[in-house]
Amino acid sequence: MEFVFDCGWCDGDNYFVGRQVGFWADKWEVPAEWYCRFCDQLNYTPDPPWTEA
C-alpha cells in the first residue's frame, strides 16, 4: 500500500510504499525517518493512521 507524507519544511508530498507486517493484520511498515524529495530536509514519520495515496 502506498502512503503520502507532507514535508514539515516545504509541505511537499512524499510517497512511500509500506511493507505489510504480519499475515492477517492490517499493519504497515514505512521508514521512520526520510529526506524530502523537494528540499532534502530530514523528516520523521508521524504515528498512524496514515493517509493512503
N, CA, C and O atoms as CSV, one atom per row, in Angstrom:
chain,resi,resn,atom,element,x,y,z
A,1,MET,N,N,0.850,-1.157,0.000
A,1,MET,CA,C,0.000,0.000,0.000
A,1,MET,C,C,0.906,1.234,0.000
A,1,MET,O,O,1.979,1.229,0.603
A,2,GLU,N,N,0.469,2.266,-0.669
A,2,GLU,CA,C,1.259,3.487,-0.775
A,2,GLU,C,C,0.677,4.569,0.137
A,2,GLU,O,O,-0.537,4.767,0.201
A,3,PHE,N,N,1.576,5.263,0.839
A,3,PHE,CA,C,1.174,6.320,1.765
A,3,PHE,C,C,1.830,7.625,1.357
A,3,PHE,O,O,2.911,7.627,0.768
A,4,VAL,N,N,1.173,8.745,1.672
A,4,VAL,CA,C,1.717,10.062,1.370
A,4,VAL,C,C,1.962,10.800,2.690
A,4,VAL,O,O,1.119,10.801,3.588
A,5,PHE,N,N,3.144,11.428,2.780
A,5,PHE,CA,C,3.513,12.219,3.956
A,5,PHE,C,C,3.917,13.605,3.493
A,5,PHE,O,O,4.609,13.752,2.486
A,6,ASP,N,N,3.484,14.627,4.230
A,6,ASP,CA,C,3.841,16.014,3.926
A,6,ASP,C,C,5.157,16.347,4.614
A,6,ASP,O,O,5.388,15.974,5.764
A,7,CYS,N,N,6.010,17.050,3.892
A,7,CYS,CA,C,7.268,17.531,4.452
A,7,CYS,C,C,6.967,18.614,5.480
A,7,CYS,O,O,6.137,19.488,5.228
A,8,GLY,N,N,7.617,18.570,6.615
A,8,GLY,CA,C,7.425,19.584,7.644
A,8,GLY,C,C,8.115,20.892,7.329
A,8,GLY,O,O,7.874,21.892,8.006
A,9,TRP,N,N,8.969,20.911,6.315
A,9,TRP,CA,C,9.727,22.110,5.952
A,9,TRP,C,C,9.095,22.840,4.770
A,9,TRP,O,O,8.861,24.047,4.842
A,10,CYS,N,N,8.815,22.115,3.679
A,10,CYS,CA,C,8.328,22.776,2.458
A,10,CYS,C,C,6.902,22.373,2.093
A,10,CYS,O,O,6.352,22.879,1.115
A,11,ASP,N,N,6.292,21.465,2.867
A,11,ASP,CA,C,4.922,20.993,2.657
A,11,ASP,C,C,4.769,20.182,1.359
A,11,ASP,O,O,3.658,20.052,0.846
A,12,GLY,N,N,5.869,19.638,0.826
A,12,GLY,CA,C,5.812,18.809,-0.373
A,12,GLY,C,C,5.298,17.411,-0.056
A,12,GLY,O,O,5.498,16.910,1.051
A,13,ASP,N,N,4.639,16.782,-1.021
A,13,ASP,CA,C,4.118,15.422,-0.847
A,13,ASP,C,C,5.204,14.404,-1.161
A,13,ASP,O,O,5.822,14.454,-2.225
A,14,ASN,N,N,5.435,13.476,-0.228
A,14,ASN,CA,C,6.401,12.402,-0.392
A,14,ASN,C,C,5.655,11.081,-0.265
A,14,ASN,O,O,4.885,10.883,0.675
A,15,TYR,N,N,5.883,10.183,-1.209
A,15,TYR,CA,C,5.159,8.916,-1.265
A,15,TYR,C,C,6.069,7.764,-0.891
A,15,TYR,O,O,7.225,7.707,-1.311
A,16,PHE,N,N,5.531,6.835,-0.085
A,16,PHE,CA,C,6.278,5.647,0.320
A,16,PHE,C,C,5.378,4.432,0.198
A,16,PHE,O,O,4.187,4.492,0.504
A,17,VAL,N,N,5.958,3.333,-0.249
A,17,VAL,CA,C,5.233,2.066,-0.308
A,17,VAL,C,C,5.489,1.343,1.004
A,17,VAL,O,O,6.633,1.052,1.353
A,18,GLY,N,N,4.403,1.053,1.732
A,18,GLY,CA,C,4.516,0.363,3.011
A,18,GLY,C,C,4.594,-1.135,2.812
A,18,GLY,O,O,3.959,-1.694,1.918
A,19,ARG,N,N,5.381,-1.776,3.657
A,19,ARG,CA,C,5.504,-3.234,3.642
A,19,ARG,C,C,4.576,-3.787,4.719
A,19,ARG,O,O,4.623,-3.353,5.870
A,20,GLN,N,N,3.737,-4.742,4.341
A,20,GLN,CA,C,2.781,-5.310,5.295
A,20,GLN,C,C,3.519,-6.149,6.324
A,20,GLN,O,O,4.373,-6.970,5.990
A,21,VAL,N,N,3.167,-5.923,7.586
A,21,VAL,CA,C,3.762,-6.646,8.698
A,21,VAL,C,C,2.710,-7.593,9.244
A,21,VAL,O,O,1.636,-7.150,9.651
A,22,GLY,N,N,2.992,-8.867,9.263
A,22,GLY,CA,C,2.024,-9.859,9.716
A,22,GLY,C,C,1.184,-10.363,8.558
A,22,GLY,O,O,1.126,-9.729,7.504
A,23,PHE,N,N,0.541,-11.489,8.749
A,23,PHE,CA,C,-0.210,-12.108,7.666
A,23,PHE,C,C,-1.633,-11.577,7.574
A,23,PHE,O,O,-2.071,-11.178,6.495
A,24,TRP,N,N,-2.368,-11.563,8.696
A,24,TRP,CA,C,-3.759,-11.137,8.675
A,24,TRP,C,C,-3.934,-9.705,9.169
A,24,TRP,O,O,-4.990,-9.104,8.969
A,25,ALA,N,N,-2.924,-9.167,9.801
A,25,ALA,CA,C,-3.039,-7.832,10.389
A,25,ALA,C,C,-2.974,-6.746,9.320
A,25,ALA,O,O,-2.289,-6.885,8.308
A,26,ASP,N,N,-3.692,-5.683,9.568
A,26,ASP,CA,C,-3.662,-4.529,8.666
A,26,ASP,C,C,-2.659,-3.516,9.226
A,26,ASP,O,O,-3.012,-2.381,9.544
A,27,LYS,N,N,-1.390,-3.959,9.338
A,27,LYS,CA,C,-0.317,-3.122,9.853
A,27,LYS,C,C,0.747,-2.998,8.787
A,27,LYS,O,O,1.049,-3.951,8.069
A,28,TRP,N,N,1.319,-1.787,8.696
A,28,TRP,CA,C,2.276,-1.491,7.638
A,28,TRP,C,C,3.545,-0.911,8.228
A,28,TRP,O,O,3.522,-0.276,9.283
A,29,GLU,N,N,4.644,-1.135,7.542
A,29,GLU,CA,C,5.935,-0.597,7.956
A,29,GLU,C,C,6.428,0.377,6.890
A,29,GLU,O,O,6.478,0.041,5.707
A,30,VAL,N,N,6.787,1.572,7.311
A,30,VAL,CA,C,7.352,2.601,6.428
A,30,VAL,C,C,8.610,3.133,7.122
A,30,VAL,O,O,8.799,2.892,8.314
A,31,PRO,N,N,9.474,3.853,6.393
A,31,PRO,CA,C,10.695,4.378,7.029
A,31,PRO,C,C,10.371,5.297,8.212
A,31,PRO,O,O,9.422,6.078,8.155
A,32,ALA,N,N,11.156,5.201,9.270
A,32,ALA,CA,C,10.941,6.032,10.458
A,32,ALA,C,C,11.383,7.468,10.220
A,32,ALA,O,O,10.806,8.402,10.776
A,33,GLU,N,N,12.413,7.643,9.389
A,33,GLU,CA,C,12.853,8.987,9.028
A,33,GLU,C,C,13.216,8.988,7.557
A,33,GLU,O,O,13.629,7.965,7.011
A,34,TRP,N,N,13.064,10.127,6.921
A,34,TRP,CA,C,13.266,10.212,5.475
A,34,TRP,C,C,13.596,11.643,5.086
A,34,TRP,O,O,13.301,12.590,5.816
A,35,TYR,N,N,14.213,11.780,3.923
A,35,TYR,CA,C,14.568,13.087,3.382
A,35,TYR,C,C,13.570,13.479,2.301
A,35,TYR,O,O,13.229,12.672,1.436
A,36,CYS,N,N,13.109,14.714,2.357
A,36,CYS,CA,C,12.143,15.215,1.394
A,36,CYS,C,C,12.751,15.215,-0.002
A,36,CYS,O,O,13.914,15.577,-0.181
A,37,ARG,N,N,11.971,14.812,-0.976
A,37,ARG,CA,C,12.461,14.766,-2.355
A,37,ARG,C,C,12.537,16.146,-2.985
A,37,ARG,O,O,13.127,16.300,-4.055
A,38,PHE,N,N,11.957,17.148,-2.349
A,38,PHE,CA,C,11.972,18.515,-2.885
A,38,PHE,C,C,13.059,19.379,-2.241
A,38,PHE,O,O,13.848,20.011,-2.943
A,39,CYS,N,N,13.099,19.407,-0.911
A,39,CYS,CA,C,14.033,20.302,-0.215
A,39,CYS,C,C,15.179,19.572,0.477
A,39,CYS,O,O,16.078,20.218,1.015
A,40,ASP,N,N,15.169,18.233,0.475
A,40,ASP,CA,C,16.228,17.390,1.043
A,40,ASP,C,C,16.414,17.594,2.551
A,40,ASP,O,O,17.517,17.420,3.070
A,41,GLN,N,N,15.345,17.959,3.247
A,41,GLN,CA,C,15.398,18.113,4.701
A,41,GLN,C,C,14.918,16.828,5.375
A,41,GLN,O,O,14.065,16.118,4.843
A,42,LEU,N,N,15.477,16.540,6.551
A,42,LEU,CA,C,15.124,15.341,7.305
A,42,LEU,C,C,13.745,15.494,7.936
A,42,LEU,O,O,13.440,16.518,8.547
A,43,ASN,N,N,12.908,14.453,7.778
A,43,ASN,CA,C,11.568,14.407,8.366
A,43,ASN,C,C,11.413,13.094,9.119
A,43,ASN,O,O,12.144,12.137,8.867
A,44,TYR,N,N,10.466,13.052,10.037
A,44,TYR,CA,C,10.160,11.845,10.797
A,44,TYR,C,C,8.728,11.421,10.499
A,44,TYR,O,O,7.834,12.260,10.379
A,45,THR,N,N,8.520,10.136,10.382
A,45,THR,CA,C,7.193,9.596,10.092
A,45,THR,C,C,6.292,9.777,11.310
A,45,THR,O,O,6.672,9.391,12.415
A,46,PRO,N,N,5.110,10.354,11.130
A,46,PRO,CA,C,4.183,10.506,12.249
A,46,PRO,C,C,3.578,9.158,12.646
A,46,PRO,O,O,3.675,8.181,11.903
A,47,ASP,N,N,2.968,9.116,13.800
A,47,ASP,CA,C,2.284,7.912,14.247
A,47,ASP,C,C,1.062,7.667,13.359
A,47,ASP,O,O,0.463,8.617,12.855
A,48,PRO,N,N,0.683,6.383,13.161
A,48,PRO,CA,C,-0.515,6.077,12.354
A,48,PRO,C,C,-1.763,6.631,13.035
A,48,PRO,O,O,-1.716,6.912,14.232
A,49,PRO,N,N,-2.851,6.796,12.338
A,49,PRO,CA,C,-3.150,6.362,10.973
A,49,PRO,C,C,-2.521,7.308,9.946
A,49,PRO,O,O,-2.379,8.507,10.186
A,50,TRP,N,N,-2.152,6.743,8.807
A,50,TRP,CA,C,-1.510,7.481,7.718
A,50,TRP,C,C,-2.468,7.658,6.567
A,50,TRP,O,O,-3.428,6.901,6.424
A,51,THR,N,N,-2.210,8.651,5.750
A,51,THR,CA,C,-3.044,8.945,4.596
A,51,THR,C,C,-2.619,8.061,3.406
A,51,THR,O,O,-1.459,8.069,2.994
A,52,GLU,N,N,-3.577,7.310,2.874
A,52,GLU,CA,C,-3.280,6.481,1.710
A,52,GLU,C,C,-3.184,7.349,0.470
A,52,GLU,O,O,-3.946,8.300,0.296
A,53,ALA,N,N,-2.230,7.005,-0.392
A,53,ALA,CA,C,-2.044,7.777,-1.638
A,53,ALA,C,C,-3.035,7.328,-2.677
A,53,ALA,O,O,-3.042,7.853,-3.791
